Amino acid sequence: MLRKKYRYLLFLPLFLLMGIKPVFGQCAMCRAVLESNGDNAVAEGINNGIVYLMAIPYILVGALIFIVYRKMKS
């Protein structure tokens, strides 16, 4: 069983994720080009691509931390 002080660390990511608003960001140049084009489907696709590219490193680091935690536990 986890110690009480470490038990709170398990719930920390959950609480942090609950406060995140959907964020769709672009660099200034990409935004200017896509807004002048007038095609909203392309702009939405670019936004989604940026979000996916941003999320992959965080998922990989989280998986690595989980694997190290499991190895240390056993």
C-alpha positions as CSV (number, residue, x, y, z in Angstrom):
1,M,0.0,0.0,0.0
2,L,1.2,3.5,-0.8
3,R,2.2,5.8,1.9
4,K,-0.3,8.6,2.6
5,K,2.0,11.3,1.2
6,Y,2.5,9.5,-2.1
7,R,-1.2,8.7,-2.5
8,Y,-1.9,12.3,-3.3
9,L,0.5,12.2,-6.2
10,L,-1.7,9.7,-7.9
11,F,-4.6,12.2,-8.0
12,L,-2.5,15.2,-9.0
13,P,-2.6,14.5,-12.8
14,L,-6.3,14.0,-12.6
15,F,-6.9,17.3,-10.9
16,L,-4.6,19.1,-13.4
17,L,-6.4,17.6,-16.4
18,M,-9.8,18.7,-15.0
19,G,-8.8,22.3,-15.3
20,I,-7.5,22.3,-18.9
21,K,-9.6,24.1,-21.4
22,P,-9.4,23.0,-25.1
23,V,-6.5,24.9,-26.6
24,F,-6.0,25.1,-30.3
25,G,-2.9,27.2,-31.0
26,Q,-1.0,28.1,-34.1
27,C,2.1,30.1,-34.9
28,A,1.4,33.6,-36.2
29,M,2.5,32.8,-39.8
30,C,0.3,29.6,-40.0
31,R,-2.7,31.5,-38.6
32,A,-2.3,34.4,-41.1
33,V,-2.0,32.1,-44.1
34,L,-4.9,29.9,-43.1
35,E,-7.2,32.8,-42.2
36,S,-6.5,34.5,-45.6
37,N,-7.3,31.2,-47.4
38,G,-10.9,31.1,-46.1
39,D,-11.0,27.3,-45.9
40,N,-12.1,26.4,-42.4
41,A,-11.6,22.7,-42.8
42,V,-7.9,23.1,-43.6
43,A,-7.4,25.4,-40.6
44,E,-9.2,23.0,-38.3
45,G,-7.0,20.1,-39.6
46,I,-3.8,22.2,-39.0
47,N,-5.0,22.9,-35.5
48,N,-5.6,19.3,-34.7
49,G,-2.2,18.3,-36.2
50,I,-0.5,20.8,-33.9
51,V,-2.3,19.5,-30.8
52,Y,-1.4,15.9,-31.7
53,L,2.2,16.7,-32.2
54,M,2.3,18.6,-28.9
55,A,0.6,15.7,-27.0
56,I,2.9,12.8,-28.2
57,P,6.0,13.8,-26.1
58,Y,3.9,14.1,-23.0
59,I,2.4,10.6,-23.6
60,L,5.8,9.1,-24.1
61,V,7.3,10.6,-21.0
62,G,4.3,9.5,-19.0
63,A,4.6,6.0,-20.3
64,L,8.3,6.0,-19.5
65,I,7.7,7.2,-15.9
66,F,5.0,4.5,-15.5
67,I,7.4,1.8,-16.7
68,V,10.1,2.9,-14.3
69,Y,7.6,3.0,-11.5
70,R,6.5,-0.5,-12.2
71,K,10.1,-1.7,-12.3
72,M,11.0,0.0,-9.1
73,K,7.9,-1.4,-7.4
74,S,8.6,-5.1,-8.3
